[in-house]
Amino acid sequence: MPEFPIRKIAVLSEEISHDGGPAAAEPRRRAAAMALVGNPFVGRHEPDLQPAMDDLKPLGALLTERLIAALGGDATAIDGYGKGAIVGAAGEIEHGALWHVPGGYAMREKLGASKAIVPSAMKVGAFGSSLDVPLGHTNAAYVRSHFDAITVTAPDGPRPDEILFCLAMACGPRIHSRMGGLEAWQVKGEDGLR
């Protein structure tokens, strides 16, 4: 059973009142929770990584709880999400892919009937690298008003033998969204698309 010792957890939250136009009646809220953890696979090729996803499930649950709290504690107000990872330079991109199940399913469990795929981005990066974590609507991938990203970075990581795992959530559409298409109020929530 591999271990992913946590060195640091950080939570970033934002309130966006306007984007050049008039102030919104209610600000859009976004947040990201990230953890810098040790990478147990550094320096070797491990052919079977999938069992390690189970070891990351508690971290997914912890970061999910931190995000919900950062966004006010009401999970029903959250309608956007995403996830990402930056693997330190001594690791490989597939180590970041370990986050798909423990990160995505932790959010789905706490947010209820989320149907849409959890958007994801990952890369191998140097110390201080940033990552644009994509955001999408929780129940319908075609809701254009929720296409967005939140940039995360840890100035002191990931170290070469670490991974930065991140979860992100949002409340509401982009401020001044006006690109048409499927609107959030039109979502049927049956197939994760519409």
C-alpha positions in Angstrom: 0.0 0.0 0.0 1.7 3.2 -1.1 1.7 6.3 1.1 1.2 9.8 0.0 2.4 11.9 3.0 0.9 15.3 3.1 3.4 18.2 3.4 1.0 21.0 2.9 -2.7 21.9 2.2 -3.8 25.2 0.8 -7.2 26.6 0.0 -7.8 29.5 -2.4 -11.2 31.2 -2.6 -12.3 34.0 -4.9 -15.4 36.2 -5.3 -15.8 37.8 -8.7 -18.1 40.8 -8.7 -17.7 41.9 -12.3 -15.6 41.3 -15.4 -15.6 44.8 -16.9 -19.4 45.2 -17.0 -21.8 46.1 -14.3 -21.5 44.5 -10.9 -23.4 41.3 -10.6 -26.3 41.0 -8.1 -24.4 38.1 -6.5 -20.7 37.5 -7.0 -19.5 34.3 -8.5 -17.5 32.2 -6.1 -14.7 29.9 -7.0 -12.3 27.9 -4.8 -9.5 25.4 -5.1 -8.1 23.1 -2.5 -4.6 21.6 -3.1 -2.3 19.3 -1.3 1.4 18.7 -1.8 2.1 15.1 -1.2 5.0 12.7 -1.4 5.2 10.7 -4.6 5.9 7.0 -3.7 6.6 6.1 -7.3 9.6 8.4 -7.9 12.6 6.9 -9.5 11.0 3.7 -10.8 8.4 2.6 -13.3 5.5 0.9 -11.6 3.4 -1.1 -14.1 0.3 -1.3 -11.9 -0.7 2.1 -10.5 -4.4 1.6 -10.2 -4.5 0.2 -6.7 -2.9 3.4 -5.4 -6.1 5.3 -6.3 -7.7 3.7 -3.2 -5.0 5.2 -1.0 -5.8 8.7 -2.2 -9.6 8.5 -1.5 -9.2 10.0 2.0 -7.3 13.0 0.5 -10.1 13.5 -2.0 -12.7 13.5 0.8 -10.6 15.9 2.9 -10.1 18.4 0.0 -13.8 18.2 -0.9 -14.8 19.1 2.6 -12.4 22.0 2.7 -13.8 23.3 -0.6 -17.4 23.1 0.5 -16.5 25.0 3.7 -14.6 27.6 1.7 -17.7 28.2 -0.5 -20.0 28.7 2.5 -20.8 25.2 3.6 -23.9 24.7 1.3 -23.1 21.9 -1.1 -26.4 22.6 -3.0 -25.1 26.0 -4.1 -22.1 24.5 -5.9 -22.7 23.9 -9.6 -19.2 23.8 -11.1 -16.2 21.6 -10.5 -12.9 20.4 -11.8 -9.6 18.7 -10.8 -6.0 18.7 -11.6 -2.5 17.6 -10.7 1.1 18.8 -11.1 3.6 16.0 -10.8 7.1 16.9 -9.7 9.9 16.6 -12.2 11.1 13.2 -10.9 7.7 11.6 -11.5 5.7 10.8 -14.6 2.4 12.2 -15.9 0.6 8.9 -15.1 1.2 9.6 -11.4 -1.1 12.6 -11.8 -3.7 10.4 -13.4 -4.1 8.6 -10.1 -6.3 11.6 -9.1 -9.1 10.8 -11.5 -11.1 8.5 -9.3 -10.3 9.7 -5.8 -10.6 13.4 -6.6 -13.6 13.2 -9.0 -15.7 10.7 -7.0 -15.1 12.5 -3.7 -16.7 15.6 -5.1 -19.5 13.7 -6.8 -20.4 11.9 -3.5 -20.7 15.2 -1.5 -22.4 17.2 -4.3 -25.2 14.7 -4.8 -26.6 14.1 -8.2 -23.7 15.4 -10.3 -23.8 13.7 -13.7 -21.2 15.5 -15.8 -17.7 14.5 -16.3 -15.3 16.2 -13.9 -13.0 18.3 -16.2 -9.3 17.6 -15.5 -5.8 18.9 -16.3 -2.5 17.5 -15.3 1.2 17.9 -16.2 4.7 17.3 -15.0 6.0 20.6 -13.7 8.9 22.2 -12.0 9.0 23.9 -8.6 6.4 26.7 -8.6 4.6 25.6 -11.7 1.0 26.8 -12.2 -1.9 24.8 -13.5 -5.2 26.1 -15.0 -7.8 23.7 -13.5 -10.8 23.5 -15.8 -14.3 24.0 -14.5 -17.5 22.7 -15.9 -21.1 22.4 -14.8 -21.7 19.5 -12.4 -24.7 18.1 -14.2 -24.4 19.0 -17.9 -21.1 19.3 -19.8 -22.8 21.5 -22.5 -23.6 24.4 -20.2 -21.3 27.1 -21.7 -21.8 29.6 -19.0 -19.8 27.4 -16.6 -16.8 26.8 -18.9 -14.0 28.4 -16.9 -10.7 27.7 -15.1 -9.0 28.6 -11.9 -5.2 28.9 -11.7 -3.4 27.2 -8.9 0.2 27.2 -7.8 2.3 26.3 -4.8 5.3 28.6 -4.7 7.3 25.9 -2.8 6.3 22.9 -4.8 5.9 20.4 -6.2 9.3 19.3 -5.3 10.7 16.7 -7.7 9.5 13.9 -5.5 6.0 15.4 -4.8 2.6 15.7 -6.5 0.3 18.6 -6.1 -3.3 17.3 -6.2 -6.1 19.9 -6.6 -9.9 20.0 -6.5 -11.9 23.1 -7.6 -15.5 24.1 -7.3 -17.6 27.1 -8.3 -21.0 28.6 -7.5 -22.8 30.1 -10.5 -21.9 31.0 -14.1 -19.2 33.3 -15.3 -20.0 36.9 -14.6 -21.6 38.4 -17.7 -21.9 35.1 -19.4 -23.7 35.6 -22.8 -22.5 32.9 -25.2 -25.9 31.2 -25.5 -26.3 27.5 -25.7 -27.8 25.3 -22.9 -28.6 27.4 -19.9 -28.2 26.0 -16.3 -32.0 26.3 -15.7 -32.6 24.1 -18.8 -30.4 21.2 -17.5 -32.3 17.8 -17.4 -29.4 16.1 -15.6 -30.0 12.7 -17.2 -26.9 11.9 -19.2 -24.2 14.3 -18.0 -24.3 16.2 -21.3 -27.6 18.1 -21.2 
